[in-house]
Amino acid sequence: MAIDSSTLEAEPESRAPGGLREVALLMFRLGWTSFGGPAAHIAMLRDEVVTRRKWFSEQEYLDLIGAANLIPGPTSTEVVIHSSHRRAGLPGIFVGGTLFILPAVFLVLVFAWLYVEYGSTPTGENLLYGIKPVIIAVVAQALWGLGRTAIKGLFLASISVAVLALYLLGVNEIALMFGGALLVTLVRNGTRIWDARSALAILPFPPGFLRLPGWPEIAAGATEGYSHWQMFWSFLKIGTVLYGSGYVLLAFLRNEFVGGLGWITEEQLIDAVAVGQFTPGPVFTTATFVGYLAGGFTGAAVATIGIFLPAFVFVAISIPILPRIRKSPWTAAALDGVNVAAIGLMAGVTVELAEAAFVDVATVLLALAAALLLIRYKVNSAWLVLAGGIIGIVYQGLMG
């Protein structure tokens, strides 16, 4: 199999004068409009950096998603950080990632303040009524484009379909992701497994490479009384080891802050996750809400920094490694397996989103209209999401 050694390498022409400003403006705008969770974030970012700006080829972007899935942390945020580096170099890592996160942090802080002052949070139901159908159209278009690139033959197609089915049956998404990588690696490199010299290259990084030694388990070390240092440390641990969806985050937060430290109640945790879900940007901004409840504005700041800091570090560490991934038959096969598994998972998430989004004829028509504008007239997905939110608010207001 021919290996494209240039995959994921940043060509000099991808960076240009004014690149940092372009990154700042783009990621800040996406931070305000990227509703719908990681699959929607990745789809909207693809529309900008692959279709419109040509920073990546479709294959490069796919490999970027696969690489981000192999390290802990919020996958879509890590893809944003990688994309920012492609255009603006090392300064882009901080600028692009931070400006993508900040709008969600601001909105979550507003809702946390309202929650503490008035005992409730805005539900955002009218807003999401119009946004969810648009997100379905955006993600479906991205799936079509990414799938055509990732699925090279019947074998990879069968893995993607199997991952979709198993995900809908409730199998853990991390197991499916790494299972896809392992299966493709073994099938493509079966003859090498018996070669002792090649076998040493199966794992390019030592086990535990991404985990800091000596750290306690998430539930360990619970203390009485609040401290900013403990808040930062707890979220730093979570950000360092967490793979998976917002549901996995919920389990970590419950274990640490409800059962362990006892700083928030079960009901407050559910409200925090709900706010993280209906605000734009990464779901990890749930940490901002928890931090505010326990420690005010300073607590919100240290919690936010703690949970997102590992993502910046992991991306910075992985940048020099990425160009080498396609050069090895082991890591190239593993990356193809992760890519097709990611397509299957995105398809599964889209099915779940569709079940929640299509609640009546109006939402179905809104999704079809968004798909038409996106595919035929190339309307920017960010503006479609904003329009969907406005339509949802107006329509529900009239119906109510």
C-alpha positions, -999 to +999 in steps of 0.1 A: +000+000+000+014+034-010+017+057+020+013+094+015+041+108+036+029+143+033-004+137+051-009+161+080+023+180+073+017+217+072+028+231+038+044+265+040+017+280+017-010+270+042+004+298+064+002+334+053+006+369+066-025+377+085-030+341+094-033+347+131-059+373+126-079+350+103-077+322+129-088+345+156-118+358+137-129+324+125-125+305+158-142+333+178-172+332+154-174+294+155-173+296+193-206+316+193-223+294+167-211+258+172-241+243+188-248+206+187-218+189+203-185+175+189-199+160+157-215+194+148-183+213+157-162+190+135-187+194+106-189+232+109-151+235+111-147+212+080-170+236+061-146+264+069-111+249+067-116+222+040-144+235+018-140+272+020-104+280+030-086+249+017-062+247+047-065+209+045-074+183+020-103+160+030-078+132+039-057+155+060-087+167+079-098+131+085-064+121+098-065+151+121-098+139+136-084+104+140-053+117+157-074+139+181-095+109+189-064+090+201-055+115+228-076+125+259-096+157+260-124+174+240-119+160+204-135+189+185-116+215+205-083+197+198-092+197+160-098+234+163-064+239+180-047+217+153-064+237+125-053+270+141-017+258+142-019+248+105-028+284+096-009+305+122+018+283+136+025+280+174+007+313+183-024+299+166-025+271+191-033+294+220-052+321+201-075+297+181-082+273+209-088+301+235-111+321+213-132+290+204-137+282+241-143+318+255-178+324+241-191+292+257-173+301+290-190+335+290-224+321+283-221+294+309-209+320+335-240+341+327-263+311+332-244+300+364-249+335+378-286+334+370-289+300+385-273+311+418-293+344+419-327+331+408-326+294+413-331+283+377-314+283+343-329+293+309-337+260+292-329+272+257-357+249+243-370+274+218-335+282+205-326+245+202-360+238+185-347+256+154-310+248+157-312+210+160-327+204+125-301+226+109-273+207+128-286+175+113-282+189+078-247+202+085-235+170+100-250+149+073-232+169+046-199+165+065-205+127+069-210+124+031-178+142+023-156+126+050-171+092+044-162+092+007-126+099+017-123+075+047-141+045+034-118+029+009-133-005+000-157-030+015-136-039+045-135-004+059-171+002+050-181-029+070-162-016+100-179+017+098-214+001+096-205-023+125-194+006+146-227+025+139-248-006+148-228-014+180-229+023+191-267+024+187-268-009+208-249+009+236-214-003+232-188+022+246-175+046+219-139+044+231-139+007+228-153+010+193-127+036+183-097+016+195-113-016+184-115-003+148-079+008+150-067-026+163-087-046+137-075-027+107-039-028+120-040-066+125-057-073+092-033-052+071-002-062+090-009-098+097+022-111+081+044-087+100+031-098+134+054-129+133+084-108+125+101-099+158+118-068+144+085-054+131+066-063+162+086-038+182+070-011+161+034-020+168+032+006+196+050+038+185+045+052+220+050+034+254+019+025+273+008+052+296+025+079+274-005+102+279-010+097+316+011+114+342+026+090+367+017+090+403-016+108+400-044+095+422-076+081+409-104+107+403-122+099+435-091+098+457-080+125+480-114+141+488-110+169+513-134+189+534-139+225+525-134+243+492-100+254+479-091+269+445-061+246+443-082+215+448-107+227+422-079+232+396-062+199+405-095+179+402-103+193+367-067+190+356-069+153+364-102+149+346-089+168+315-058+146+314-075+112+314-110+118+300-119+102+267-155+101+253-187+120+253-204+143+277-219+113+294-184+101+304-177+136+317-209+134+338-196+102+355-163+118+363-179+149+377-204+130+398-176+108+412-154+138+421-176+167+431-208+150+443-196+117+458-160+127+466-157+163+476-194+170+482-192+205+468-223+203+446-255+182+447-268+157+421-294+182+409-269+209+405-246+186+385-275+177+361-282+214+356-246+220+349-245+194+322-277+207+307-262+242+304-231+227+288-253+210+263-274+239+251-247+265+250-224+266+219-188+253+220-173+224+239-193+205+265-163+207+288-174+242+297-197+223+322-166+227+344-171+265+343-206+261+358-194+236+385-165+259+394-188+289+398-212+270+420-184+260+443-160+289+442-175+319+424-158+336+395-123+325+406-135+289+410-150+291+375-117+304+361-095+277+377-119+250+368-120+261+331-082+264+329-077+230+346-100+210+323-088+226+290-051+229+297-043+193+290-058+196+255-034+224+246-005+204+260-014+172+242-019+190+209+015+208+212+032+175+220+015+156+191+023+182+164+058+168+155+045+133+157+016+137+132+036+139+100+051+105+108+019+086+114+013+079+077+049+067+072+045+035+093+023+007+081+012+001+117+002+036+126-012+043+091-035+013+094-045+022+130-053+057+118-075+044+089-093+022+115-099+052+138-111+072+109-138+048+097-148+041+133-152+079+138-174+080+107-196+053+122-198+071+156-207+104+139-234+086+120-247+071+153-247+105+170-266+120+140-293+093+143-297+102+180-297+139+172-323+133+145-346+115+169-345+146+192-346+172+164-374+160+142-404+165+165-429+178+139-433+187+103-418+221+108-385+208+120-383+183+091-389+211+066-363+233+083-337+205+080-345+201+043-343+238+037-309+240+055-296+210+034-307+228+002-290+261+011-259+243+023-254+220-007-269+239-036-261+275-026-231+269-003-245+291+025-221+292+054-231+267+081-226+292+109-253+316+094-276+287+089-273+277+126-280+313+137-310+315+113-323+282+127-321+296+163-340+328+153-366+308+135-370+285+165-375+314+189-400+332+166-419+301+156-423+287+192-432+322+204-460+324+178-472+289+186-470+294+223 
